[in-house]
Amino acid sequence: MDKNIILLDEAIKKGVFPGLETFPCPYAAKTVKSGVIRIVYPEFTCVCPRTGYPDFAKIIMCYLPDTLCLELKSWKLYLNAFRMIGAFHEAVTAHLFDTLKLTLSPQWLLVAGDFFPRGNVDTAVLFEMPVKRPAGADCIIEPLLPKCRSFHEP
């Protein structure tokens, strides 16, 4: 494996990720239980910790703020920092979910890592807070459909 690749646990310990910034939620999401925010990052990359091959994904994040919203540039820079981080799909998606949950303390949060197929294996990993989905959330959550073709498809 490339000597420039750092495993996720080591990267966390070394503090290689930039800080995430927030700002006060500009509406009363706590009162109206609505105002779900969706952020899609279609060009996420990390590295397979076993092979060193690049992994590409679309990171989908939906949340209902409590008092804080996520500042988008800091989120972009945070995700860009994964370029040479070795992490399994499940681990990187869990890390993003836990980090956002801790940073934002949202009323509801969903994070999905929709990884592009490699070796004809399609992977999607989804974490969601175990609370009732807020009003309107289903309208903005994209289905995670496989990107691989099977022999049975036309």
PEGI-V548953 format. One record per helix or strand of 2 or more residues. SS is the DSSP state (a for helix, b for strand). FROM is the first residue (numbers start at 1). TO is the last residue. Records with the same first field share a line. If there is no record, write none. Layout:
SS: FROM-TO / FROM-TO
This chain:
b: 6-7 / 22-24 / 37-47 / 54-64 / 68-70 / 85-86 / 108-118 / 121-128
a: 8-14 / 29-32 / 72-80 / 89-104 / 137-140
